[in-house]
Amino acid sequence: MILAYLLRRVAYGFATVLGVLLFLFVLFFLVTEPQDIARKALGEKAPPEAIAQWLANHGYDRPRFWNPDDPADSMLVDHYRRMLTFDFGRSDADDVPIARRLREGVGPSLALTVPLFLIEVPLAVGLALVVAFLRETYVDRLGVVLCVLAMSVSLLLYIIGGQYVLGKLLRWFPISGFDPRPAVIARFLALPLAVGLLAGLGESIRYYRTLFVEETGRDHVRTARAKGASEGRVMVRHVLRNALIPILTQVVLMIPFLFTGSLLLESFFGIPGLGSMTVEAIHGNDFATLRTMVYIGALAFVAGQVLTDVSYVLVDPRVRLE
Amino acid sequence: MTAAVKGCGGRAALALLLAIAACTNDPYPQADAGKKIFYTAYGEAPKTLDPAVAYSTVDHMVTGAVHENLLQYHFLERPYRLIPGLLESVPEPEPLPDGHVRYRLRLRDGLRFAPDDCFRLSEPPGPWREVRAADVAFQLMRLADPAVNSPVAPTFVRIVGFVGFAERLDGMRKADADFAAERIDRQYAAAGGIAGVHVLGPRDLEIELSEPYPQLRYWLAMEFTTPVAWEAVAWWDGQEGRDGYAEHPVGTGPFRLAVYDKRSRIVLEPNPSWHGILHPEQRAPGTVYPAEGEPGDRKAGYLAPAYVGRPLPFLERVEYRLDKEDIPAFAKFLQGYYDVTGIVEESFDRMVKEGALSPEMAALDMALEKAVQPSVYYLGFNMEDAVVGARGGERAKRLRQAMSLAIDSREFTRIFQNGRGIPAESPLPPGIFGYDAGYLNPYRQPDLERAAALLREAGYAGGLDPASGRPLHLTFDTQDTSARGRLRYQLFVDAWRRLGLDVEIAATTYNQFQDKVRRGAYQVFMWGWVADYPDPENFLFLLWSRMARSEGGPNTANFADPRYDALFLRMRDMPDGPARLALIGEMRALLEDECPWIELFHPESFALLHGWVHNAKPLGMSFSTLKYRDVDPGERAAKRQAWNRPVLWPAWVLAGLGLLALAPAVVERLRRSR
C-alpha cells in the first residue's frame, strides 16, 4: 500500500520536474537570445566570427524547439536529454564542467546551512518552549510581537544591517568573504550564521509556540499536572514530545534544501556555494548552470515531499498513506 | 564528496566555537600578518586564463602576472615605450620584395616555464622545460585554431598562411573524429603549421606578414603571443579529474598560480623558474626596477633609491579576494584589509575633495592615484542615415556640427562621473602619439548661439523641420534600459531641446540595438572604446570605412570618407615622427569638419592606496605591473590593529537587558503554577 502510494507520489514529482524544466527553457529563451550568452562569455569586443563559433561549439546554433531535418537534434531535446541523464555539461560562462562546480560548491553551502540548521531548530524549539511556558505573561505577548516583527523584515535588511553593525561598526566579524582554511573559516561563517538565525528564528518560534500552546491545553497535559508532575516535566515530557510530530515533518522537508544552499546569504557574504552559484548563473546568462540548479532544486523539492510523507508514517502510528 | 562535506561541516562547527571566543574581523590567518603579501579585491571571477582567449581586465589580473610577454611596456616612462620582455630586442620590420613584411624574433637565453606536472609529457620528461621558439609558433597556431576561438584571431590573419592553417585544421577535424581526439601538437603538425611562421632554431622565429602592420609589435606585448608549452594544453585537458587549460596556466612570468578558487580567492606566488629570479646577474630589462621615468616620477616616489636597480619581484605573495559588491569591498579597504581600491560612488565626496584626496583620508596616510585612461567615449551619428548622415550632404553636416556645439561634456562628467574624466576634443586620448593637449575642437566648445546659426544654415531654423513645420524629430538609440542610463541620455536630449530639436530616446536591449545596427535603423548613439595598445591607429581605425559596422566592424558611425581612408592607411604604416604627426593633424581636421562623432570624454581612473603600498603607478595598458609593487607589512599590521579593535560592550548590555526583562515573568509564572 505504502509502496504504491510512494510510487504515485514519485511519478507526480517526476511530472512536476519535467514541467519545471520546460517552463525554465521557455522563460529563459523568451528573455535571452543565445547571442547574449555568447557575448557574456566572450566579452564586448568579441568579433561576430567568434560569437558564431562559440554558438556552434556550445550547440546553441540549433533550432530551438523543433528541427524538421532531425527531430532529435534541437535545443529543447538536448536540454531534456542532458538533465534526465544527469549529464550537466559545461558552464556557458567559463566552460568549467558543472558536475565539478557542484562538487566544489556543496561543501561551502553545507558549511553554512548545516550549522544554521543544527543551531536554529533546537534554539527555536527551546525558545518557543520558554515562551509557551511563560504564556499569558508580558514575555509571551512581547515575544509574539517580536516574532511577527522579525518575520516581517526582509532578509536583505538583516544582511546589510548585520554587515554594517556587526561587521563595520562593532568589528566583531569580517564583513563578508570565505576561506575554507580551518584557522579562519569560522570567522567568515559567524556573521552569516547570526544573520540567518535572526532572520529565521521569528517564524520558527512563533510556529512552535503555537504547537506547544495547543498541546498544553490538551487533556493528557492537564492530567499530568493533576497527578502532580512538575512544570518542567510537563513541558518536556508531555508537551514537547507530542508536539514533535509536526516539528519533525517540517524539519524533514528542509533537509534536501540544505544541499542547494542559501541564495541571498551566500551571495551577499561571498560564500562560494551552490546558492551564490545560482545567482551568478542568473546574472551571467549561464543557462547550462542555471538549468542544473533549477533541476536540482526541483528534485530536492520532490524529495522533501516524499520524505515528509514517510516521516509522518514513521513517527505517528495513526497516519496511513493510501 | 561526503568526506569533504563531513570535514567541512565538522570543521565549521568546531571553528565556530573558536571564533566566538576570539572575536575579530581579520579575514586573514595570523601567520600572514608580517609577510609581504599584496591584498586586493576583484568583483567578478575570471572567465578564462587561457592566454589565447583572455581579454578582460579580471582575466589579465592573473594571466598578466603568470605570463611574461615577448615585449613589455616600460613601467614608468610615458608616452608608452616598448622594451624587450622574453625577446632579446624589440623587432624591426623588414620589407620583402612582394610587399610582405618579415619580423625576426630572438628569445633570451635560459628561459624556462614554471615547474608543472604537464612536463611529464616532454621528451625527456622533467619538472620544467626550457622555452623554445616553437612555443611561440604553437601559440600563434592556437590563435588560429577555431576550437580555441580566440577573440583576436581576425588581427592575425595578416600572418601569411594563418587562415589556410585554420581551414586545414578544421577540415581535418571534421573529416576524421579520431584526428580531432589526437594530441594537440600532433594535430597542428599534421595540419602543416602556419606557412608564414618559421622556427629557425631553438630561440629564433620569423613571422611573415602579407602587408605592413607596424602595430604587430604591440600585440607582442600582450599575452596573446606569449610562448605556450604544448604539454600544458595537452595535459590540462579537463579529463580524468585534471583541470582544463583555461584554469591552469603554465607560464613564463614572475608569478605562478598557487590557489585558484576563483569564486572566493586567487593566490599568486613568485615563480622560481622566472628568468629574473633564476638569472638576476643578467639584469634583463623588466627584471630589475627601472632607473628612469617621467619627469614627476622622482617626486612621486617611483624612483626611490631603495628600489632602483633592485631585482624583481618584491612581493612574496599576492592574494585576490572575490568581493562582488563594491561597498563591502570598500569597507574592508578602510579597515586595512585591502591595499588598494577604486572609489565607490557613495563615498566619493568623502574621499575626494576638488580632485585631490580629502583631508580626512590624507590623515590616514592614504594616497590617490589618478590616471587618464587610454579610452574615449563619444556620441556618434549613423553616417548612412538620410537626415544626419553623409547622404544629407552639407545640410546634415551643419546639423551634426550644431548638435555637437550643444553638448557640454564637462557637465556630463561632473554629473555622471564625479568629474572623473577630461573633455575629449578628438578621438585620441592623452598618452597616445598624436594627442595634442593644446588642441581645441571648435565644434566641441559649447556655444548655443553658434549652434542655432548653424541650424539656420542647415534649413532647420529654430530646430523646426520645414517639411512638417514641427521640431525636427531624431532618435537616440541606446542599449541601456536602466533608469540611470535614461538619466544620462536625458542630459543630451535636454541640450538638443534647447536648440529646438526633438530627440527621442529609443532604449532597447543590447540585442535589439545590435539588430537596429545591422539594419542601419539608428541615428544617434553613444559608445566607448578602450585601447588595446597605445598607437593612434587603435583609435583612428574606428572611423576607417573598412571597419564599418554594417560590415561587422567597430565603426558604428559607418563613417566612410575616401580622403580619411587614404590618410589613415598612410598613417597606419608609418613610424612615429613629424610626418605621422602631420597626417594625424590632417585626419583630425577632417573629422572636426565632418563631425561623425561628438567626442565626450576620456575617463580618468581614481585609485586609493594605503601608505604602505609602494610603486603602484597606474599603467593604463593591459599589462601587469605586480612585479614592481611592494608593501610594508609592519606598518600595515600596526594600522590594522589600531583600526579594528572590536567594540564589545553592546553584547554585554544586550545580554543583561534580556535577563532583566525575563526574570519577573519567570518568577510570576512559577508563583502562578504553584
Interface residues (C-beta under 8 A of the other chain):
Chain A: E33 Q35 D36 R39 A41 L42 G43 K45 A46 P47 P48 E49 A50 Q53 W54 N57 A93 D94 D95 V96 P97 R103 E104 G105 V106 G107 P108 L110 A111 L112 V114 P115 L118 F133 L134 T137 Y138 V139 D140 Q163 G167 K168 L169 L170 R171 W172 F173 P174 I175 S176 G177 F178 D179 P180 R181 P182 A183 V184 I185 A186 R187 F188 L189 A190 L193 E231 S267 F268 G270 I271 P272 S276 M277 E280
Chain B: M1 A4 V5 G7 C8 G9 R11 A12 A13 L14 A15 L16 L17 L18 A19 I20 C23 T24 N25 D26 P27 Y28 P29 Q30 A31 A45 P46 K47 T48 Y55 S56 P146 A147 N149 S150 P151 A153 P154 G238 G244 A246 E247 D261 R263 S264 R265 R321 L322 D323 K324 E325 P328 A331 K332 Q335 Y337 Y510 N511 Q514 G552 N644 R645 P646 V647 L648 P650 A661 L662 A665 V666 E668 R669 L670 S673
